[in-house]
């Protein structure tokens, strides 16, 4: 079975529009009432799953089921839709490992196209090469440009080969640790994870401790 989307959303009218547009883009979509229903689908061999859900659904699922967020985001790629503009929650869930985070007010055609592109990358097999010298990601013959600060994050985590605190990364990159550099770091990691798509989980956030790099399926050139 090829990759598909599991849609869990409390806004039925928006969900209907989403399904129509997904069909137009030839995206296979499974609709569920609750995020918990995807657990069985995660065990199907050969399946690439992207969960598209509202921030409300995601928050309630993680809270009510006392789920280990780190493990959850490693098992499934999560694309979050939000009704409200809450920067604190946005940053929090980006840090946990969401592949993308969009406001519902955005054009639905653009949102579905972003999801389609991410799903295509998740389905691709093979090794990903991250070249920090040439500032480039190479995956299945596709080349994606890296910003220098994104390459610097990879290099720092690669060289340490352990959990590196947010403070340590900021100090090494900018020589200062404050709210501005911390925000810059979170934003850079968010953009980097988006470029890594299905491999975005290689940058793991260990809550309260920092970040660590997993090299599974990835070759890094320093």
VOKOL-475610 format. One record per residue (C-alpha): x, y, z; residue in three letters. Coordinates in nm, 4 decimals, decimal comma. Layout:
VOKOL-475610
PT         X         Y         Z  code
PT         X         Y         Z   ALA
...
//
This chain:
VOKOL-475610
PT         X         Y         Z  code
PT    0,0000    0,0000    0,0000   UNK
PT    0,1284    0,3441   -0,0853   UNK
PT    0,1434    0,6467    0,1381   UNK
PT   -0,1750    0,8090    0,2526   UNK
PT   -0,3171    1,0721    0,4835   UNK
PT   -0,5133    1,0123    0,8005   UNK
PT   -0,7405    1,3110    0,8574   UNK
PT   -0,8706    1,3855    1,2045   UNK
PT   -1,0323    1,7269    1,2358   UNK
PT   -1,3113    1,8747    1,4493   UNK
PT   -1,4165    2,1181    1,1761   UNK
PT   -1,6409    1,9077    0,9495   UNK
PT   -1,6945    2,1765    0,6846   UNK
PT   -1,3216    2,2314    0,6448   UNK
PT   -1,2632    1,8540    0,6423   UNK
PT   -1,5109    1,8115    0,3560   UNK
PT   -1,3309    2,0744    0,1514   UNK
PT   -1,0006    1,9086    0,2348   UNK
PT   -1,1222    1,5672    0,1165   UNK
PT   -1,2486    1,7134   -0,2119   UNK
PT   -0,9162    1,8804   -0,2796   UNK
PT   -0,7193    1,5691   -0,1764   UNK
PT   -0,9213    1,3622   -0,4255   UNK
PT   -0,8458    1,6183   -0,6952   UNK
PT   -0,4740    1,5733   -0,6210   UNK
PT   -0,5018    1,1904   -0,6201   UNK
PT   -0,4144    1,1709   -0,2519   UNK
PT   -0,5511    0,8694   -0,0691   UNK
PT   -0,7163    0,9908    0,2498   UNK
PT   -0,8539    0,7989    0,5477   UNK
PT   -1,0864    0,9902    0,7812   UNK
PT   -1,0950    0,8952    1,1491   UNK
PT   -1,2952    1,0229    1,4431   UNK
PT   -1,0021    1,0178    1,6819   UNK
PT   -0,6233    1,0194    1,6541   UNK
PT   -0,6173    0,7030    1,8634   UNK
PT   -0,7697    0,5170    1,5672   UNK
PT   -0,4471    0,5427    1,3688   UNK
PT   -0,2628    0,3050    1,6041   UNK
PT   -0,3716   -0,0020    1,4059   UNK
PT   -0,2698    0,1593    1,0774   UNK
PT    0,0800    0,2272    1,2057   UNK
PT    0,1475   -0,1479    1,2055   UNK
PT    0,0618   -0,1990    0,8372   UNK
PT    0,3673   -0,2956    0,6338   UNK
PT    0,4755   -0,0642    0,3556   UNK
PT    0,2537    0,2235    0,4606   UNK
PT    0,3649    0,5842    0,4723   UNK
PT    0,1280    0,7810    0,6910   UNK
PT    0,0850    1,1508    0,7415   UNK
PT   -0,1582    1,2529    1,0147   UNK
PT   -0,3391    1,5786    0,9403   UNK
PT   -0,5206    1,7025    1,2477   UNK
PT   -0,6340    2,0145    1,4265   UNK
PT   -0,4289    2,1496    1,7129   UNK
PT   -0,7290    2,0806    1,9391   UNK
PT   -0,7384    1,7116    1,8425   UNK
PT   -0,3630    1,6683    1,8834   UNK
PT   -0,3520    1,8420    2,2192   UNK
PT   -0,6426    1,6393    2,3586   UNK
PT   -0,5030    1,3109    2,2283   UNK
PT   -0,1598    1,3619    2,3848   UNK
PT   -0,3125    1,4838    2,7108   UNK
PT   -0,5886    1,2263    2,7574   UNK
PT   -0,3837    0,9259    2,6490   UNK
PT   -0,0668    1,0248    2,8379   UNK
PT    0,1289    0,9497    2,5215   UNK
PT    0,5066    0,9824    2,5094   UNK
PT    0,5274    1,2714    2,2634   UNK
PT    0,8797    1,1868    2,1474   UNK
PT    0,7804    0,8323    2,0533   UNK
PT    0,4545    0,9493    1,8956   UNK
PT    0,6264    1,1952    1,6617   UNK
PT    0,8856    0,9339    1,5655   UNK
PT    0,6106    0,6918    1,4588   UNK
PT    0,4020    0,9235    1,2432   UNK
PT    0,4499    1,2468    1,0502   UNK
PT    0,2070    1,5056    1,1884   UNK
PT    0,0745    1,8043    0,9941   UNK
PT   -0,1180    2,0370    1,2252   UNK
PT   -0,3968    2,2804    1,1384   UNK
PT   -0,4902    2,5493    1,3890   UNK
PT   -0,7968    2,7741    1,4238   UNK
PT   -0,6246    3,0383    1,6327   UNK
PT   -0,2939    3,2186    1,6278   UNK
PT   -0,1185    3,1038    1,9437   UNK
PT    0,2556    3,1443    1,9016   UNK
PT    0,3441    2,9599    2,2222   UNK
PT    0,1576    2,6461    2,1219   UNK
PT    0,2873    2,6693    1,7669   UNK
PT    0,6479    2,6791    1,8862   UNK
PT    0,5866    2,3972    2,1336   UNK
PT    0,4480    2,1528    1,8781   UNK
PT    0,7055    2,2484    1,6163   UNK
PT    0,9719    2,1585    1,8713   UNK
PT    0,8095    1,8238    1,9370   UNK
PT    0,8438    1,7195    1,5744   UNK
PT    0,5483    1,8301    1,3598   UNK
PT    0,6435    1,8285    0,9914   UNK
PT    0,4398    2,1434    0,9332   UNK
PT    0,1998    2,3801    1,1116   UNK
PT   -0,0531    2,5885    0,9188   UNK
PT   -0,3386    2,8237    1,0041   UNK
PT   -0,6779    2,7101    0,8753   UNK
PT   -0,7394    3,0564    0,7300   UNK
PT   -0,4756    2,9904    0,4639   UNK
PT   -0,5841    2,8873    0,1149   UNK
PT   -0,6796    2,5183    0,1337   UNK
PT   -0,5278    2,4526   -0,2102   UNK
PT   -0,1889    2,5693   -0,0825   UNK
PT   -0,2196    2,3592    0,2337   UNK
PT   -0,3062    2,0414    0,0423   UNK
PT   -0,0208    2,1009   -0,2018   UNK
PT    0,2247    2,1325    0,0895   UNK
PT    0,0898    1,8066    0,2311   UNK
PT    0,1180    1,6325   -0,1063   UNK
PT    0,4817    1,7411   -0,1410   UNK
PT    0,5655    1,6238    0,2110   UNK
PT    0,3899    1,2909    0,1584   UNK
PT    0,5861    1,2310   -0,1619   UNK
PT    0,9111    1,2814    0,0270   UNK
PT    0,8015    1,0511    0,3092   UNK
PT    0,7256    0,7754    0,0576   UNK
PT    1,0682    0,7908   -0,1058   UNK
PT    1,3109    0,5254    0,0096   UNK
PT    1,6867    0,5416    0,0295   UNK
PT    1,9615    0,7222    0,2106   UNK
PT    1,9549    1,0957    0,2618   UNK
PT    2,2828    1,2867    0,2345   UNK
PT    2,3292    1,6097    0,4270   UNK
PT    2,6326    1,7991    0,2989   UNK
PT    2,7134    2,0777    0,5437   UNK
PT    3,0051    2,1995    0,3284   UNK
PT    2,8050    2,2442    0,0109   UNK
PT    2,4953    2,3504    0,2092   UNK
PT    2,2785    2,0879    0,0465   UNK
PT    2,0449    1,7951    0,1173   UNK
PT    2,0470    1,5191   -0,1461   UNK
PT    1,7623    1,2699   -0,1359   UNK
PT    1,6493    1,0439   -0,4212   UNK
PT    1,8298    1,2669   -0,6762   UNK
PT    1,6531    1,5773   -0,5429   UNK
PT    1,8697    1,8594   -0,4132   UNK
PT    1,7503    2,1009   -0,1435   UNK
PT    1,9539    2,4041   -0,0417   UNK
PT    2,0473    2,4548    0,3216   UNK
PT    2,1011    2,7840    0,4984   UNK
PT    2,4318    2,8149    0,6778   UNK
PT    2,2678    2,8239    1,0209   UNK
PT    2,0772    2,5031    0,9376   UNK
PT    2,4032    2,3338    0,8388   UNK
PT    2,5651    2,4676    1,1578   UNK
PT    2,2957    2,3015    1,3704   UNK
PT    2,3573    1,9678    1,1982   UNK
PT    2,7339    2,0050    1,2464   UNK
PT    2,7044    2,0908    1,6163   UNK
PT    2,4765    1,7960    1,6897   UNK
PT    2,6839    1,5605    1,4740   UNK
PT    3,0141    1,6515    1,6380   UNK
PT    2,8804    1,6194    1,9910   UNK
PT    2,6979    1,2891    1,9297   UNK
PT    2,4959    1,3460    2,2475   UNK
PT    2,2179    1,5654    2,3834   UNK
PT    2,3173    1,9301    2,3389   UNK
PT    2,1316    2,1936    2,5369   UNK
PT    1,9572    2,4876    2,3716   UNK
PT    2,1923    2,7208    2,5550   UNK
PT    2,5032    2,5422    2,4279   UNK
PT    2,3823    2,5514    2,0670   UNK
PT    2,2958    2,9239    2,0869   UNK
PT    2,6311    3,0102    2,2406   UNK
PT    2,8210    2,8157    1,9760   UNK
PT    2,6223    2,9689    1,6895   UNK
PT    2,5784    3,3296    1,8040   UNK
PT    2,7901    3,3692    2,1159   UNK
PT    2,4819    3,4802    2,3095   UNK
PT    2,1985    3,2956    2,4823   UNK
PT    1,8811    3,4986    2,5246   UNK
PT    1,5178    3,4933    2,4119   UNK
PT    1,6081    3,6207    2,0643   UNK
PT    1,8733    3,3584    1,9903   UNK
PT    1,6564    3,0853    2,1438   UNK
PT    1,3697    3,1850    1,9142   UNK
PT    1,6091    3,1963    1,6176   UNK
PT    1,7227    2,8430    1,6992   UNK
PT    1,3685    2,7030    1,7246   UNK
PT    1,2739    2,8667    1,3941   UNK
PT    1,5862    2,7307    1,2246   UNK
PT    1,5163    2,3775    1,3504   UNK
PT    1,1561    2,4056    1,2314   UNK
PT    1,2703    2,5035    0,8801   UNK
PT    1,5372    2,2329    0,8815   UNK
PT    1,2855    1,9633    0,9778   UNK
PT    1,0577    2,0766    0,6966   UNK
PT    1,3404    2,0379    0,4456   UNK
PT    1,4218    1,6938    0,5849   UNK
PT    1,0515    1,5975    0,5497   UNK
PT    1,0141    1,2273    0,6391   UNK
PT    1,3614    1,2290    0,7955   UNK
PT    1,2826    1,5337    1,0095   UNK
PT    1,2603    1,3142    1,3175   UNK
PT    1,6384    1,2726    1,3077   UNK
PT    1,6578    1,5965    1,5069   UNK
PT    1,5044    1,4912    1,8353   UNK
PT    1,4008    1,7263    2,1121   UNK
PT    1,4613    1,5788    2,4560   UNK
PT    1,2245    1,7842    2,6683   UNK
PT    1,4045    1,9954    2,9266   UNK
PT    1,7485    1,8799    2,8094   UNK
PT    1,8085    1,9833    2,4505   UNK
PT    1,8504    1,8268    2,1074   UNK
PT    2,0188    1,5150    1,9741   UNK
PT    2,0816    1,3926    1,6198   UNK
PT    1,9861    1,0426    1,5059   UNK
PT    2,1874    0,9241    1,2039   UNK
PT    1,9604    0,6374    1,0988   UNK
PT    1,9108    0,6477    0,7207   UNK
PT    2,1211    0,9624    0,6919   UNK
PT    2,4790    1,0193    0,5772   UNK
PT    2,6291    1,3451    0,6933   UNK
PT    2,9241    1,5183    0,5282   UNK
PT    3,0983    1,7623    0,7614   UNK
//
